[in-house]
Amino acid sequence: MIDLLTEIMATLRNNKMRTILTGFAVSWGIFLLIVLLSVSRGLVNGMDAMFGSRDFETMSVSGGQAHKPYRGLKDDRQVALLTDDPAIVESRTGNLTSGVAAAMGNDNAVVSTQRDYITQGYRGVYPTGLRSDGGTLISGRFINEADMRERRRVIVIHKDNAETLFGSTPPVGQMVTMCDLSFTVVGTYSHEWNRKCYIPFTTARGLAGGSDTIVEMTVGLHGLSTLDEGMRAEEEVRTALGNRHSFASDDRSALRIWNRLTQHLTTSTAMDMLRIAVWIIGMLTMLSGIVGVSNIMFVSVRERTHEIGIRRAIGARPGAILRQIILESVAITTIFGYMGIVLGVGLAALIGNATEGMNPQIILDPSIDISTALEVTIVLIAAGALAGLFPALKSLKIKPVEALRDE
């Protein structure tokens, strides 16, 4: 085996220029494949980082404007959600939804300490509110059932607002003033763009004077896994609220609905299609290099007709000749393919460094994992074997007597 490898490397060295030009096409194809795979993986990582902390099995529902006349009511009328709407939705769509929660708030409320103040307002939520909004708890805790039941004046603030209000002092356990009332900070969170403070929904309702109007409700869609199921749940919610607020269920403007489940499934399908497209583009690009390797191996077989004839005449088996030509093709493809892998990984790292710190960071950690590297390695070996197969088969058709006469 060592002698065979030594002979293959000697053949490649004796035809340096031809080998380099042939291998360049292979390197270029693998280089593009690695870069495309890395960038597509970075896009997936960026999407996961932006939305990974959000509960995908939910939909957010808020009131809109009914544009269609309905049961004698005029068009262009406002639809406002009420505090009893979550219970109605859950009771009428129980087979598709669960855990419906309401939210209300004030966008202009001032939260202050002796040090400074912020004006992002507050949002009264249920214990699931942070997860639904895509926030990540940094310290302390979030709103719990006891806070809701006892209408506690507790508050969870964004980490940047905590620094504004308290400086370097740990915020958990500190007091803030909002709406002329004192609130205890029980936790801090992080979010890319949301800076609102969170308080218990029951407390927020008390601050609003017991108002029955809510800003939004979050509907759980646990157990659903397909687009059809997600869309059916959305239609069930529209129908339930349409009967409650007297608007047509097909009046799309009457409610503003963000169906995170269908969005997530659509995005996942798009990412899968992107990965497939990347592999197709990369393989087609590499195909030109494989064709070049195959052509060069045909030329090599032609140039070595006399040598092959001698080897056959002194007893070389067809399998040995077949193995040498295929391994020579695999060697060219693999050596230059790995050059393309190294260059592709290097460019992907540069792209990752260039996009680091962007807000939002659309491309995050554009690198390939071990499984992808193994897949590319298998592709290289298979491509090299395929490129050398047909020239090798042609070499077996050479008759020793005719080959010995060939000059």
N, C-alpha and C positions, 0 to 999 in steps of 0.2 A: 504493500500500500504506500509505503514511504517512497519507493522508487517511482511509483505512478505519479504521486504528487510532485516529486522533483522534476519529472519529465514534463508535467503540465506547466509548472512555473517556468521551466526553461523555454518552452514553446511561447509563452506569453512574453518573456523578455526578448526573445528573438524577433518579435513582431510588435515592438513597443508602440509605434505610432498608430498602427491599425487597431491595437487593443485599446489604446486611450480614446481614440475617436469613437470606437464602437461602445465602450463603456460609458462615455459621456452622456449618451442618450438614455442609458439605463439610470445613471445618477440623477439626471434631470427629472425623469419621471418619478423616481422615488422621493426626490427632494420636494416636488410639488405635492405628492401624496401625503408626506409627513406634515408639511406646512398646513395643508388644508385640514387634515385630521386634527392637528393641534389647535388651530383657530376654531374649528367647529366645537371641539371639546371645551375651549375657553368660553365660547358663547353659551354652552350648556351650563358651565360652572357659574358664569355671570348671572344667568337666569335663576339658577338655584339660590345664589347668594341674595338676589333681590327679592325673590318670592318664596324662598325655602322655608322661612319662619312663619309664613301665612298658612292658615287653615284652608286648604283647597276645597274641602268638602262643605262649602258654605256658599250662600248667595246673599248679597246685600240688597235690601229693598228700601226705597224711599219714595215719598209722594211726588207726583208730577202734575201735569195739566191734561185733563181729558179733552180731546179735540173732537170727539164724536158726540152728537146728541144721543141721549139714552133715557127711555121711559119718561119722556116729557121734559127732561132736564136739558138746558142749553149747552152748547159746546163751549170750549175754552174756559173751563172752570177748574179751579185748583182742587187737588186731591191731597188731603192731609191725613197721615197715619195717626192712629190713636193708641192709647196704652193697652187697650184690650184686643188690638189686632193680632199680636203674637199668639195669644191663646186661641183665637179663631183660626188662624192659619194652621197651627199645630193640630187642632182638632179635625179640620177638614182635609188635611193632607198628611195624615198620620202615617200612611204606608210609604211615603216618599221623604218626609221631613221629620226632624226631631231637634229639640233644643233651640227653639226660636227665642231670641233675645232682643230687647229693645235698647235704643240709645237716644239720648237727648243732650243738649248742651248750650253753651253760650260762647260765641266766637270773640266777644269783646271783653270778657272778664279779665280783671287785673289781678295777678298773683304777686304778692310782695313780701319782702322781709326788711329788716332794718338796713340791710346792705344794698339791695337793688330791687327791681321789679321786672315782670315780663307781662306781655299782653296777648299771648296766643290763645287765651280762653281755656275752657274746660269741656270735658266730654263725660257725661254720666253713662256708665256701661255696666254690664253684667260681668261676672268673673271671666267669661270667655272673650272679653272685648279686646285685650291686647293681642291675643293669638289671631283673632279675626282681622285685625288691622295690620298684621305683619310686623309687630314690634317684638323686641327681644328684651327680656328682663335682665338688668345689669346687677342690681343689688336690692336687698330687702325682699318684698313680696308684692303681689298684685292684689286687687280687690277680691275679697272672698265672700262666702255666703253670710257669715256673721256680720260683715260690714253692711251688706244689703238688708238683712233682717233688722238690725239695730239702727240703721240710717246713720252710721258713723261718719264723722267728718274726718275722713282720711283721704290722702291724695297721693298719686304716683306721678312723678314728673320726669321729663326728658333729662338725660345726663348733661346736656349742654346747658339747659335751664338751671339744673342743680348747681353747676359751676357759677352761673351768673348770680344766683340767689345766695349761695353759701361760700363761694370761693373754694378753698381747699378743705373746708370742714365737711366731714361726712354728713350727707343730707338726711339719711334715715334716722327718724326720731326727732328731727327738728320741726319747728312750727312755721307755717306761712299764713298770711292773711289773704282771704279772697271773699269778695262780697260782704265785707265787714265782719267776717267770721274767721275763727282760727281753725286751721286744718293741720293734722299731723302727717308728715311725709313718711310713708311706709315702704316706698320703693322707688327705684329709678329704672328707666328703660332706654333703649336706643332705637332709632328709626331713621331712614334716609331723609325723609322730608317732613314727617308729622312731628310737631312739637307741642301738641295740646297736652294739658294735664288730664289725668283720669281720676274720677271720683265715683262712688257707688251710684247706680241709677236712682235708687230711692232717695238718696241725698240730693241729687240733681233735680229730681222732681219737686222736692221740698223747696229748693231755691227758686224754682219757677212758679211757686205759689200753688202747687198741686195741679199744674196744667195736665190735661189729658192728651196733648199733642206730642208726638215723638218725631225725632228727626229721621231715624233710620231703624230698621230691624235686620238682624242677621239670622238667616234660616239655615239650620244644619241639614246636610244632605248625606248623612252617614249611610253607608251600604250601597251607594250608587257608583257605577263604574263605567258607564257608557254615555256617549253624547245623547242618545235617544232618551235615556233615563233622566239625564240632567235637564234636557229641554222639556220633558214631560212634567218634571217637578216645577219648573218655572211657569208652565201654563197652569198647573194646579194652583199655584200661589196667585196668579193673575185672576183666575176664576173666583177663588175664595174672597179676595179683596174686592173684586168687581161686584160681587153680590153684596158685600158689606158696605161699599161706598157708592154704589149705583153708577158704575161705568161699564162699558162693553169690554169683555175679556180680550178682544182683539184690538183694543185701543192701546197701541204700544207706548204712547206718550203719557198715559195716565199714571204709570209707575216707572221709576228709574231702577232697573235691576242690573246688578253686576253679578253674573253667574260665574263664580270662580272655578267651579268644577268643569264646566264646558270650556272655559278659557284654558285651563290647565291641560285638559285632554287634547284640545286643538294645538296648543303649543308643543306638547309632547310628540304628537303626530308629525308636526312640522320639523322638529329636531330629528326624529327618526328618518324622515325623508331627506333631510340635509346630510345626515351621515351616509345614507345610501348613495346620494348624488356625489358626495366627496369620493367615495370608493370607486364609483363608475368613472368619474373624471380622471382620478389618479391612475386607474388601470388602463384607460384608453391612452393616456399620455405615456405610460410605461410600455404600452404595446409597440409603439414605434421603436423603442430601444430593443425590445425583444426580437422584433423583425430584423433589426440591424445585426444583432448577435447571430441570429439564425443564418443570415446571408453570409456573414464572415465565416461561420463554421462550414458552410458549403464550399466557400473558396479554400478554406484550410484543408478540407477533405480532398479537393481537387489537386492542390499543391502537393499533398502527401500520398498521392495514389501509388507512387513507386514504393514508398516506405510501407504502406499498408499491404501491398502485394508481397514484399519480402517477409513481413511478419506472418502473413497467412501461409506463405510457402514453407516457413520453418516451424509451423505448427501452432501459431497463435489462434486461440479460439475466438469465434465471432463475439462472444460476450465480453472478452477483454478489450477488443477494439471499440465495441459499443460503449463500454463503461468509460474508456479514456476520453472519447469525444464528448460524451454527455457531461462528465465531470469537468472537462475543460470549459464547456459552456457555463456550467454552474459556477465555476470559479470566477469567470469574468463578470457574470451577473451579480454574484454575491459581493465580491470585492468593491465594485463600483456602486452597487446598491447601498452598501453600508456607508460609503462616502456620502451618498445622498442623504442617508438617515442622519449622520452627524451634522451635516450642513443644515438640514431641515430643523433638527432639534435646536441648533444654535440660533437660527432665525426666529423660531417660536419663542425662545427665551428673550430675545431682544424685543419682540412684540409684547410679551408679558411685562417687561420692564417699562416699555414706553406707555403702556396703558395703566400701570399701577398708580393708584391714587386718584384716578378719574372718578367723578361722582355724577351719575351712577357708573360703576365699573362694569361695562358691558362684556369685556373680555377678561376673564379671571383665570390665572394659572393655565395658560395654553400649552399643556404638555401632554405627552402620550404615556400611558401606563404600560405595565409589563405585558398584559394581555395583547394590547395593540402592537407592541414591539414583536411579540411572538407571531402574531398574524402576518405582519410585514415580512418577517423572516421566512415563514412558510411560503408566502407569495414569491419571494425572491428565489428560493430553492426550486419551487414548482415551475416558475417562469424560465429559470436557467435550464432545467431538465427538458422542458418543452422546446426551448430554442435549439437545443442540441440533438433532440430526438430524431428529427427528419434527416439532418445531415448524417447522423450516425447510421440510420437505416440505409441511406444511400451508399455509405462506405461498405456495408455488408454485401452489396450487389456487385462490388468490384471482384472480378475473377483474378486469382493470383497470376495466371499466365499472361493475361492482358495487361495487368498492372506492371509486371516485370518488363514488358516491352515498352511501357510508357516512359518517355523522357521529358 
